[in-house]
Amino acid sequence: MAKVSDILKLMKKNPKGIRFADLCKVCDHYFGNPRQKGSSHRVYKTPWQGDPRVNIQNTKGKAKAYQVKQVLNAIGRLEYEKPEK
């Protein structure tokens, strides 16, 4: 199985070709366990106000490209807002 950093590189390069299982691995790493995962959807909570969730969907083993882009944006925001130690 690929490492999270390798999957992120693939996500940035080609959001259309990402396997759902790989996207789940990335989301689990950054957002923790999903609030919902019983159906074809997985919903992850994010730490900010407003629309505090990331929703991804399994479509025949692949992730939807627009959802991959949303995950990348959420990860970018997490990295940007990370407090300095």
Residue frames relative to the residue before (quaternion, step in Angstrom):
aa qw qx qy qz dx dy dz
M 1.0000 0.0000 0.0000 0.0000 0.00 0.00 0.00
A 0.5041 -0.6800 0.4548 0.2769 3.55 -0.98 0.87
K 0.5127 -0.6211 0.4994 0.3193 3.54 -1.25 0.53
V 0.6571 -0.5246 0.3738 0.3915 3.54 -1.23 0.55
S 0.6587 0.5151 -0.3214 0.4444 3.61 0.90 -0.85
D 0.6451 0.5079 -0.3188 0.4735 3.61 1.04 -0.73
I 0.6440 0.5142 -0.3197 0.4676 3.58 0.99 -0.82
L 0.6295 0.5387 -0.3354 0.4484 3.60 0.99 -0.80
K 0.6314 0.5231 -0.3318 0.4665 3.58 0.98 -0.79
L 0.6615 0.4969 -0.3004 0.4746 3.58 0.96 -0.86
M 0.6291 0.5463 -0.3300 0.4437 3.57 1.02 -0.81
K 0.6794 0.4830 -0.2856 0.4728 3.56 0.97 -0.87
K 0.6792 0.5056 -0.2815 0.4514 3.56 1.04 -0.80
N 0.8125 -0.0345 0.0803 0.5764 3.59 0.90 -0.95
P 0.1858 -0.8287 0.5181 0.1018 3.62 0.09 1.23
K 0.6272 0.5646 -0.3397 0.4153 3.61 1.16 -0.45
G 0.7480 0.4378 -0.2205 0.4474 3.59 1.08 -0.60
I 0.4502 0.7089 -0.4396 0.3187 3.61 1.14 0.48
R 0.4060 -0.6961 0.5395 0.2439 3.54 -0.94 0.94
F 0.5822 -0.5999 0.4257 0.3464 3.56 -1.08 0.75
A 0.6391 0.5364 -0.3276 0.4432 3.61 0.96 -0.84
D 0.6515 0.5047 -0.3157 0.4703 3.59 1.03 -0.74
L 0.6434 0.5075 -0.3210 0.4748 3.58 1.01 -0.80
C 0.6158 0.5366 -0.3393 0.4666 3.59 1.05 -0.72
K 0.6373 0.5336 -0.3253 0.4509 3.58 0.97 -0.85
V 0.6592 0.4972 -0.3007 0.4774 3.59 0.95 -0.87
C 0.6753 0.4920 -0.2965 0.4626 3.59 0.88 -0.94
D 0.6238 0.5292 -0.3382 0.4653 3.60 0.99 -0.78
H 0.6518 0.5311 -0.3061 0.4466 3.57 0.99 -0.86
Y 0.7759 0.3774 -0.1862 0.4700 3.59 0.81 -1.01
F 0.8112 0.2928 -0.1214 0.4913 3.60 0.95 -0.84
G 0.5215 -0.6306 0.4254 0.3866 3.61 1.23 -0.14
N 0.7569 -0.3558 0.2715 0.4763 3.55 -1.27 -0.32
P 0.5079 -0.6600 0.4524 0.3189 3.61 -1.00 0.72
R 0.5165 -0.6162 0.4955 0.3286 3.56 -1.21 0.58
Q 0.7850 0.0953 -0.0325 0.6112 3.55 1.12 -0.69
K 0.1492 0.7984 -0.5781 0.0779 3.57 -0.99 0.79
G 0.4067 0.7546 -0.4407 0.2663 3.59 1.20 0.34
S 0.7475 0.3530 -0.2033 0.5247 3.58 1.08 -0.62
S 0.7416 -0.3497 0.2806 0.4990 3.58 -1.12 -0.57
H 0.6547 0.4845 -0.2980 0.4979 3.59 1.31 -0.15
R 0.1009 -0.7260 0.6723 0.1037 3.51 -1.34 0.48
V 0.1363 -0.7902 0.5960 0.0417 3.55 -0.91 0.97
Y 0.1109 -0.7964 0.5944 0.0125 3.56 -0.77 1.13
K 0.3926 -0.7086 0.5415 0.2249 3.55 -1.08 0.81
T 0.1866 -0.7614 0.6112 0.1088 3.56 -1.11 0.75
P 0.5705 -0.6675 0.3721 0.3009 3.63 -1.10 0.59
W 0.6649 0.5254 -0.3272 0.4181 3.65 1.10 -0.06
Q 0.6173 -0.5569 0.4280 0.3546 3.53 -1.38 0.36
G 0.6285 0.5401 -0.4007 0.3908 3.56 -1.29 0.21
D 0.7647 -0.2318 0.2275 0.5565 3.56 -0.61 -1.16
P 0.0296 -0.8830 0.4684 -0.0017 3.58 0.40 1.22
R 0.6346 0.5134 -0.3780 0.4368 3.59 0.64 1.02
V 0.2187 -0.7024 0.6575 0.1625 3.49 -1.37 0.40
N 0.1073 -0.8016 0.5881 0.0083 3.55 -0.71 1.12
I 0.0022 0.7954 -0.6057 0.0219 3.59 -0.72 1.06
Q 0.2143 -0.8002 0.5574 0.0556 3.53 -1.15 0.73
N 0.3628 -0.7166 0.5612 0.1998 3.55 -1.04 0.89
T 0.0164 0.7818 -0.6214 0.0497 3.55 -0.74 1.11
K 0.8082 -0.2519 0.1047 0.5219 3.55 -0.10 1.37
G 0.7564 -0.4042 0.1949 0.4759 3.56 0.94 0.95
K 0.6857 0.4374 -0.2717 0.5144 3.59 1.27 -0.16
A 0.4169 -0.6612 0.5599 0.2747 3.54 -1.29 0.44
K 0.4965 -0.6378 0.4924 0.3229 3.56 -1.14 0.60
A 0.5691 -0.6478 0.3933 0.3189 3.57 -0.91 0.98
Y 0.6717 0.4921 -0.3243 0.4488 3.61 0.87 -0.82
Q 0.6402 0.5069 -0.3315 0.4726 3.59 1.11 -0.59
V 0.5884 0.5448 -0.3606 0.4764 3.59 1.11 -0.63
K 0.6578 0.5019 -0.3044 0.4719 3.60 0.96 -0.86
Q 0.6330 0.5216 -0.3321 0.4657 3.61 1.03 -0.75
V 0.6358 0.5145 -0.3231 0.4761 3.58 1.02 -0.80
L 0.6438 0.5162 -0.3229 0.4634 3.60 0.93 -0.84
N 0.6493 0.5091 -0.3133 0.4702 3.59 0.98 -0.82
A 0.6560 0.5062 -0.3083 0.4673 3.59 0.96 -0.85
I 0.6453 0.5026 -0.3198 0.4782 3.60 0.99 -0.80
G 0.6292 0.5343 -0.3232 0.4629 3.57 1.02 -0.80
R 0.6581 0.4942 -0.3031 0.4804 3.55 0.99 -0.82
L 0.6201 0.5357 -0.3369 0.4637 3.60 1.01 -0.77
E 0.6767 0.4909 -0.2862 0.4682 3.58 0.90 -0.96
Y 0.6611 0.5185 -0.3008 0.4513 3.58 1.00 -0.85
E 0.7584 0.3938 -0.1929 0.4823 3.56 0.97 -0.92
K 0.3987 0.7188 -0.4798 0.3070 3.59 1.29 0.06
P 0.4174 -0.7170 0.4916 0.2647 3.59 -0.77 0.99
E 0.4920 -0.6459 0.5044 0.2936 3.55 -1.13 0.74
K 0.2798 -0.7594 0.5607 0.1751 3.59 -1.04 0.71
